[in-house]
Amino acid sequence: MFLIGLTGGISTGKSTVSKVFRESGVPVIDADAIARYVVEPGKPAWHKIKAAFGNSVIKADSGELDREVLGRIIFDDVDKRRILNEITHPEIHRIVYKEVIKCFFLGHNFVVLDLPLLFETGIMLNLMHKIITVTCEEDIQLTRLMDRNHLSEADAKKRIKQQMPLEQKCNQSHFVIENSGTLQDTEEQTLKILSVLQDSNQHWKIRGVIFATAAILFSSIAWILNYKYKFISTN
């Protein structure tokens, strides 16, 4: 099994591409969904965030994180953003790795990892066999973000600037999906990439390496145990 990194900029349309993969039977591990899960009330990350940022980021009625308040704090302060990342990223990556292993044992040829900050963090970058970046025109991205998150133009621009420029991400990717046009156009681009990935035999190579390594490991353990047994028997 090999890993496909799906990334892009905020509000460029990664969820649209993820949906096409899912509907085609490809497992997609969504880092954003996991990020929301790890900060649910009572979770370890939730307690750490409350301790680091105070009760102002917690909704009094439900105990959930007030994402709007927290967003304003971290996007105005680099150090606060770093603190939040140090709290949440280890929890997120732990679950991502767990899901990847599950997909491997279920026999999937490859899995798509929806990682918005793949390039920014660099943590899982070297594990990706291929990288797909979803991009769109700047004015479209800005409008989508303003509409989706109910942000002012200034706040939306500030959030976009916190991420690596889309051009740089595209230059470092194996595939680029241009999502400025129609939904059908985006779906067609995604299906073409899917066809290329399905034709790849990379998953057999990786499985072969893993099974060969496991065989060597078990053989070594068996030899050691057999040697110890003979040693004990002769003494």
C-alpha positions, 0 to 999 in steps of 0.5 A, spaced: 500 500 500 502 507 498 500 513 500 497 519 496 498 526 499 492 531 498 493 538 500 492 545 497 490 552 500 484 553 505 478 553 501 481 551 494 476 545 494 480 539 497 473 536 500 470 536 493 476 532 490 476 527 497 469 526 495 470 523 488 476 519 491 471 516 496 465 515 491 470 511 487 472 506 493 478 509 495 479 510 503 480 518 505 483 519 511 481 527 513 486 530 518 481 536 519 476 531 521 481 528 526 483 535 528 475 536 530 475 529 534 481 530 538 479 537 541 472 534 543 470 536 550 474 532 555 479 529 550 486 530 552 488 536 547 481 539 549 484 540 556 491 542 554 488 548 550 483 550 555 489 551 560 494 554 555 488 559 552 483 560 558 476 559 558 475 564 553 476 559 547 471 554 550 463 555 549 460 556 556 453 552 554 456 546 550 464 546 553 466 545 545 471 549 543 469 556 540 473 556 533 472 563 531 475 566 538 481 561 537 482 562 530 482 570 531 487 568 537 492 564 533 492 568 526 494 574 530 500 571 534 505 566 531 507 563 538 500 562 540 499 558 533 505 554 535 503 552 541 496 550 538 500 546 533 504 543 539 498 540 542 494 538 537 499 535 531 501 529 535 494 527 537 492 528 529 498 524 527 497 518 532 490 517 529 492 518 522 498 513 522 493 508 526 488 509 520 493 508 515 495 501 518 488 499 518 487 500 511 493 496 510 491 490 513 484 491 510 488 490 503 487 497 500 492 498 494 493 506 496 490 511 501 489 518 500 491 523 506 487 529 506 493 534 509 492 541 509 498 543 512 502 537 508 508 542 506 507 547 512 509 541 517 513 537 513 512 531 518 509 526 513 512 529 507 517 523 505 512 518 506 508 520 500 508 516 494 505 522 490 502 528 492 496 532 489 495 539 490 488 542 489 488 550 487 484 555 484 484 563 482 486 567 488 480 571 488 475 565 488 479 562 494 478 569 497 471 569 496 470 562 498 473 563 504 469 569 506 463 566 504 464 559 508 467 562 514 463 569 514 470 573 515 471 580 512 476 580 506 482 582 511 481 576 516 480 572 510 487 574 506 490 574 513 488 566 514 490 565 506 497 568 507 499 564 513 499 558 509 505 556 503 503 560 497 499 555 492 504 556 487 510 553 491 505 547 493 503 546 486 511 546 484 512 541 489 507 536 487 506 530 482 499 532 480 495 539 480 487 539 480 485 546 478 478 548 481 476 554 479 471 552 474 465 547 474 464 541 479 464 537 473 471 539 470 474 538 477 471 531 478 474 529 471 481 531 473 480 527 479 478 521 475 484 522 471 489 522 476 485 516 480 486 512 473 493 513 473 494 511 481 490 505 480 494 502 474 500 503 479 504 497 481 507 500 487 503 497 492 506 490 490 513 493 491 511 496 498 508 489 500 513 485 498 518 489 502 514 489 508 513 481 507 520 480 506 522 484 512 517 481 516 520 474 514 527 476 515 525 478 522 521 472 524 527 467 521 532 471 526 527 470 532 526 463 530 534 462 530 535 465 536 530 462 540 532 455 537 540 457 539 538 458 546 534 452 546 540 448 544 545 451 549 540 450 555 539 443 553 547 442 552 548 445 559 
